[in-house]
Amino acid sequence: MNTAIQVTEIVVKDPDTGFPVHVAIYKDTATGGMFGVDSSYVSHLEDDEFVYSPFNAQPTQVD
């Protein structure tokens, strides 16, 4: 399984609601690419759950 390391977290405005959304930015260690995931989603992941890398569609554990 790939891993991704959190680099930073940014706040963006939801275009539909206008409310702020926290987005965690990760660096995929397998591809070197960076991607963002809504922090509220990541905070609900269990230790054995993962996201899929947008670069190679592989299961990726986020730290």
NORHUJO-V761975 format. One line per field, one symbol per residue. phi: phi as a letter, one per 20 degrees, with the letter a starting at -180 (. if undefined). psi: psi as a letter, one per 30 degrees, with the letter a starting at -180 (. if undefined). A space follows every 10 residues. Layout:
phi: ???
psi: ???
This chain:
phi: .fccdfeacc dceffeenef cecedddffe dnfdbdcgff fffefegedb ddffeclegc edd
psi: kllkkkelkl klkkfefflk kkkkkkjjfe fflklkkkef eeffklfgll lkkfeggkkk kk.
